[in-house]
């Protein structure tokens, strides 16, 4: 057996010798890396996730009340403006839990209870998967019904370019 050079040997507390081959790797910081520090999620992050998840449900025409949609349509037309994905969504975020309030407009002819259930399930799944927070409640207020012959507040093509 070949002996390690003298400069690579260290004395152990029990009087033995330790070489680089049998030396245990020291852990720095101690403990699981997942427990070092904390992560916080802003209300706006949860609102964006919930807004996008709610819009994905068939039967949801828009988010927010008539007044907020009108102001949003004006804001969206301003050059450099972008659509607000948080319109109609309010989140309260705690350390490990969150609660959400959504205001939606449904398409005429859909079963409102079924749409609300689908929105609730989609929002809970998306928020819990992406943030790790427990969603304790999703309150849904249906503020309007989009009739087939109603004009949209947000036209496809802007009149001015």
Secondary structure as the mmCIF struct_conf table of DSSP 4:
data_model
#
loop_
_struct_conf.conf_type_id
_struct_conf.id
_struct_conf.beg_label_comp_id
_struct_conf.beg_label_asym_id
_struct_conf.beg_label_seq_id
_struct_conf.end_label_comp_id
_struct_conf.end_label_asym_id
_struct_conf.end_label_seq_id
HELX_LH_PP_P HELX_LH_PP_P1 UNK A 2 UNK A 5
HELX_RH_3T_P HELX_RH_3T_P1 UNK A 6 UNK A 8
STRN STRN1 UNK A 10 UNK A 11
TURN_TY1_P TURN_TY1_P1 UNK A 13 UNK A 14
BEND BEND1 UNK A 15 UNK A 15
STRN STRN2 UNK A 17 UNK A 18
TURN_TY1_P TURN_TY1_P2 UNK A 20 UNK A 22
HELX_LH_PP_P HELX_LH_PP_P2 UNK A 23 UNK A 27
BEND BEND2 UNK A 28 UNK A 29
BEND BEND3 UNK A 31 UNK A 31
HELX_RH_3T_P HELX_RH_3T_P2 UNK A 33 UNK A 35
BEND BEND4 UNK A 36 UNK A 37
HELX_RH_AL_P HELX_RH_AL_P1 UNK A 43 UNK A 55
TURN_TY1_P TURN_TY1_P3 UNK A 56 UNK A 56
BEND BEND5 UNK A 57 UNK A 57
TURN_TY1_P TURN_TY1_P4 UNK A 58 UNK A 59
STRN STRN3 UNK A 60 UNK A 63
BEND BEND6 UNK A 64 UNK A 64
HELX_RH_AL_P HELX_RH_AL_P2 UNK A 66 UNK A 77
BEND BEND7 UNK A 78 UNK A 78
TURN_TY1_P TURN_TY1_P5 UNK A 79 UNK A 80
TURN_TY1_P TURN_TY1_P6 UNK A 85 UNK A 88
STRN STRN4 UNK A 89 UNK A 93
BEND BEND8 UNK A 95 UNK A 96
STRN STRN5 UNK A 97 UNK A 107
TURN_TY1_P TURN_TY1_P7 UNK A 108 UNK A 109
BEND BEND9 UNK A 110 UNK A 110
HELX_RH_AL_P HELX_RH_AL_P3 UNK A 112 UNK A 131
STRN STRN6 UNK A 134 UNK A 146
TURN_TY1_P TURN_TY1_P8 UNK A 148 UNK A 149
HELX_LH_PP_P HELX_LH_PP_P3 UNK A 150 UNK A 152
BEND BEND10 UNK A 153 UNK A 154
BEND BEND11 UNK A 156 UNK A 157
BEND BEND12 UNK A 159 UNK A 159
#
